[in-house]
Amino acid sequence: MDILSYVEKGFVFFDGGMGTQLQLNGLQPGQSPEMWNITHPEIITSIHKSYFEAGANIATTNTFGANPLKIDNVEEVVSSAIENAKKAIYKENQYVALDIGPTGKLLKPLGDLSFEDAYNAFSKVVKAGVSKGCDLIIIETMNDPYELKAAVLAAKENSSLPVFATFVLDEKGKTVTGCDIKAMVALLEGLGVDALGVNCSLGADELKRFVPELIKYSSIPVIVNPNAGMPCVKEGKTCYDSTPEKFSKSVAEIANMGARILGGCCGTTPEHIKLLTNSLNGVSPKSIEKKSYTVVSSYSTACFFDNRVVLIGERINPTGKSKLKAALRENNLNYMVNEAIGQEEKGAHMLDVNVGLPEINEEEMLVNVIREIQAVCTLPLQIDTSNPRALDSAMRIYNGKPLVNSVNGKEESINSVLPLVKKYGGVVIALTLDENGIPNTAEERVEIAKRIIERAKDYGIDKKDVIVDPLCLTVSSDKNAPSVTLKSIELLKELGVKVSLGISNVSFGLPSRDYVNSVFFSHALQKGLDAVIMNPYSLEMMKVYYAHNALMGIDDMCQDYINFASNNQTSTVSAEVEQITLERAIIKGLKKEAGEITNNLVKTKAPLEIVNEYIIPALDIVGASYEKGITFLPQLLMSAETATVAFEVVKENIKGEGNTNKGDIILATVKGDIHDIGKNIVKVILQNYGYNVHDLGKDVSPCAILEYVEKTGIKLIGLSALMTTTVPSMEETIHLVKSKYHDVKFMVGGAVLTPEYAQMIGADNYSKDAMEAVRYAQEFFGQ
Amino acid sequence: MIDICTVSLNETNTLKIDEKEVMRYLGVKELDNSLKVMYDACVSKAYEASAPRAVFRKLNISVLDNTVDFGFMRVNSKDLAKNLRNCNEAYIFAATLGIGVDRAFERLNRISQAEAMVFSAVASSLVESFCDYVNEQLIVDLCARPRFSAGYGDFSLQHQKEILNYLEADKRLGICLTDSYMMVPVKSVTAIIGIRS
């Protein structure tokens, strides 16, 4: 019987700890347990056998650290490990699970391992395991959902074996990377693993309280493999008080909660497993129920489509937004990131991401923007593209279970989008249009929705993972359009389908569109709308949202409404602001005031006057007092950022009035360095002084810098390195570029550099701080 | 494996943030009004983003001339040997504020460099304060040496890898090393505390 059929029948038992057993057999601290597969095969086999004899069904191979990023001979280790485990099998229903542990590296953007490299590393392990004939794959002890996703994809794309996955919780019920249980379950079920659960870190008693949540949200078998207990320190001594008896009692309780697959992790022994299997002998497990939640997730939290309407921020979409279009053309990812943060702060629950512009590579841009947003914003994303290749790449690297916008009733759309939704896991928005366009009646739209839901089912996608958007046409061109949409919502809700709507289209061509949008939103809410794509900056829309929740009893004690209302009381510019000058606001770093004052000033003064009479003199004062050691870097930066706010206001009023660019400069943090605050500081100050900074980011390879020089012909480059270990990358970059372009100049900086060191690696200038970089740039451009 | 102990702290704001020390990190002599506003905001952000957690193990060591033998690693370092002279036991620990701090920093890094810089300094003070807290838990009744970290003096940073492996810090705390030997989460510390008998 294969393992999955066996799981359907009843409890299945994993083995217990390997490390503890190896230590008992003489493994020394610091020695590689994996090497023992080759050097001590009999011991490994005997450990597996002792677990089988204790009643375990699954032997976990001794390959936890067998990863190409940790050891060189992965194939050899994995082959012998599987052989050793197979030798221990002596009867039916004993299986060998290829054990895959974490790489030990953190993935980008916060770490330095790329998603692709993690995937490749795991693929190598999977291929080695499959060729030796393991029965299933267990991916375990995972802290990071992103790494887990790479491992699951590697397992599924390189084998047809059952895949089990377990992650590690801390005592607050989250992974150390901050991912909660609901988000993990959404991700793993979306990816199509066969069983999921938790292992390690906590003892059975501590893990017990998180099991009900796992069961509540999972539609597949739940695995619980706890440690023997929690080690603790009493009076300076290490204690470890859990016994096999206590362990088996607690795990049996976990089984009663509905967990189906049970075993042990660190510190557990054959005795633990024996008592556990004995205690559940003759007990029948709870049945595994299918759940009907519609849920998407980010790397940390899940977003449910239930009684509260989900607000999906629409602002990262270039349609009709010239600034965003410009940012996309200039590869200014920071603009999109700021839009994301702004919408999150305004109360959006999710963000739509659409970067489709004819002149850019959408696939590449979509991937880069999603990565950047996910570095700093916890909201789940709605991937919005009509390009199937871009959708494929974006869903692959997305950290979580995304919402996909969209599929429609056309054959081509169904055949290209639905397989991706099945493969990577996701919820998909289904638009009610097909080859014949958008039907005029609600009934016909519902027919298309039904058809898409049927087709999704054929692809193995549940009805709960399809949200229908019945479309709303413009009321100014068809007075009946809104009522058809509302009727469609009603019919769809009767069918038990979740409904979403892009609201803004209804008011196209009308003045004060917000008024129309918000009232239409209110009507749609009455019909049971589940999600809306909207502008979170629209106060009218947010008023409806908060008031609706309060009125419908889904805002406990009206708390959210009260908070919203108290944050949005209309305030007038305070008298104090009138009294301070722009110059003083910049010197003192008062951003909000600087913006307000500049807004007033542009009414009476020419833009260039403001720059020359207020902003530049203020910057000069701050710059001079910084150089004299009167003010310090944080104040200099605050002033620079305040000046930027004032500049932005002025710029909006210049509109094509000549070029103020004083010169182009490339800035980059070198290969190997994943922190870039130093570079960013220099960037802000250089921009303040009128330079056009081309920011290539952090961890930038020498080749990438050379390519950029070739593309743009820029002659001044600033490099930053933070660690002594990355200064060689800096040297390599300088030599590479200078070998082809003798006239390119380098200014370098960073905590570990000195003027001597800078000279030694071939730099033209050592900038001890940002002002020094400005001085060198002025010298370079002859200003 | 069973002798690894974990310390975690729920109420992060019981850890003290040393304003003077933050000013020193920032290189400023005083917090003027607008800087003080930013400092206060960063203090609450740092408390909120932190999930302090540490692991430690106690082990026997032997010190001979300029070499310290920890069993799982041998370190050639004059400075470390001096620090551990006459010690035959040591605690070795890793502590971190968690990846939430990195995320909060990266977010500020894209909005305001000034605030990112202040936040980073505040978080540095916080992780030091957490190390002091862990330290206090360990050295009850013992004659302990000041803590010493890889990267101090001639104690090579390369040993960070062995230390983190020995403590299973990736699994237990989520601390990973980059190829250039930098710890992520960035506000992480490893250290050795010698104990004199």
HADDOCK unambig.tbl for C-alpha pairs under 7 A between the chains (distance, minus, plus):
assign (segid A and resid 20 and name CA) (segid B and resid 1 and name CA) 6.72 0.50 0.50
assign (segid A and resid 29 and name CA) (segid B and resid 72 and name CA) 5.68 0.50 0.50
assign (segid A and resid 30 and name CA) (segid B and resid 72 and name CA) 4.86 0.50 0.50
assign (segid A and resid 30 and name CA) (segid B and resid 166 and name CA) 6.45 0.50 0.50
assign (segid A and resid 104 and name CA) (segid B and resid 170 and name CA) 5.90 0.50 0.50
assign (segid A and resid 104 and name CA) (segid B and resid 176 and name CA) 6.07 0.50 0.50
assign (segid A and resid 105 and name CA) (segid B and resid 176 and name CA) 5.25 0.50 0.50
assign (segid A and resid 105 and name CA) (segid B and resid 177 and name CA) 6.48 0.50 0.50
assign (segid A and resid 106 and name CA) (segid B and resid 176 and name CA) 5.86 0.50 0.50
assign (segid A and resid 111 and name CA) (segid B and resid 178 and name CA) 6.75 0.50 0.50
assign (segid A and resid 111 and name CA) (segid B and resid 184 and name CA) 6.43 0.50 0.50
assign (segid A and resid 112 and name CA) (segid B and resid 178 and name CA) 5.83 0.50 0.50
assign (segid A and resid 143 and name CA) (segid B and resid 174 and name CA) 6.91 0.50 0.50
assign (segid A and resid 176 and name CA) (segid B and resid 173 and name CA) 6.57 0.50 0.50
assign (segid A and resid 176 and name CA) (segid B and resid 174 and name CA) 6.02 0.50 0.50
assign (segid A and resid 177 and name CA) (segid B and resid 99 and name CA) 5.93 0.50 0.50
assign (segid A and resid 201 and name CA) (segid B and resid 172 and name CA) 6.86 0.50 0.50
assign (segid A and resid 231 and name CA) (segid B and resid 2 and name CA) 6.45 0.50 0.50
assign (segid A and resid 231 and name CA) (segid B and resid 3 and name CA) 6.86 0.50 0.50
assign (segid A and resid 231 and name CA) (segid B and resid 4 and name CA) 6.88 0.50 0.50
assign (segid A and resid 231 and name CA) (segid B and resid 5 and name CA) 5.57 0.50 0.50
assign (segid A and resid 232 and name CA) (segid B and resid 5 and name CA) 5.75 0.50 0.50
assign (segid A and resid 233 and name CA) (segid B and resid 5 and name CA) 6.95 0.50 0.50
assign (segid A and resid 236 and name CA) (segid B and resid 138 and name CA) 6.24 0.50 0.50
assign (segid A and resid 238 and name CA) (segid B and resid 3 and name CA) 6.10 0.50 0.50
assign (segid A and resid 267 and name CA) (segid B and resid 2 and name CA) 6.31 0.50 0.50
assign (segid A and resid 334 and name CA) (segid B and resid 110 and name CA) 6.69 0.50 0.50
assign (segid A and resid 375 and name CA) (segid B and resid 103 and name CA) 6.74 0.50 0.50
assign (segid A and resid 376 and name CA) (segid B and resid 103 and name CA) 5.64 0.50 0.50
assign (segid A and resid 376 and name CA) (segid B and resid 106 and name CA) 6.21 0.50 0.50
assign (segid A and resid 376 and name CA) (segid B and resid 107 and name CA) 4.96 0.50 0.50
assign (segid A and resid 588 and name CA) (segid B and resid 34 and name CA) 6.66 0.50 0.50
assign (segid A and resid 589 and name CA) (segid B and resid 34 and name CA) 6.64 0.50 0.50
assign (segid A and resid 632 and name CA) (segid B and resid 27 and name CA) 6.64 0.50 0.50
assign (segid A and resid 632 and name CA) (segid B and resid 28 and name CA) 5.64 0.50 0.50
assign (segid A and resid 634 and name CA) (segid B and resid 114 and name CA) 5.16 0.50 0.50
assign (segid A and resid 637 and name CA) (segid B and resid 113 and name CA) 6.65 0.50 0.50
assign (segid A and resid 637 and name CA) (segid B and resid 114 and name CA) 5.08 0.50 0.50
assign (segid A and resid 638 and name CA) (segid B and resid 114 and name CA) 5.49 0.50 0.50
assign (segid A and resid 672 and name CA) (segid B and resid 179 and name CA) 6.87 0.50 0.50
assign (segid A and resid 672 and name CA) (segid B and resid 180 and name CA) 6.02 0.50 0.50
assign (segid A and resid 677 and name CA) (segid B and resid 109 and name CA) 6.64 0.50 0.50
assign (segid A and resid 680 and name CA) (segid B and resid 113 and name CA) 6.84 0.50 0.50
assign (segid A and resid 681 and name CA) (segid B and resid 113 and name CA) 6.01 0.50 0.50
assign (segid A and resid 725 and name CA) (segid B and resid 180 and name CA) 5.46 0.50 0.50
assign (segid A and resid 726 and name CA) (segid B and resid 180 and name CA) 6.62 0.50 0.50
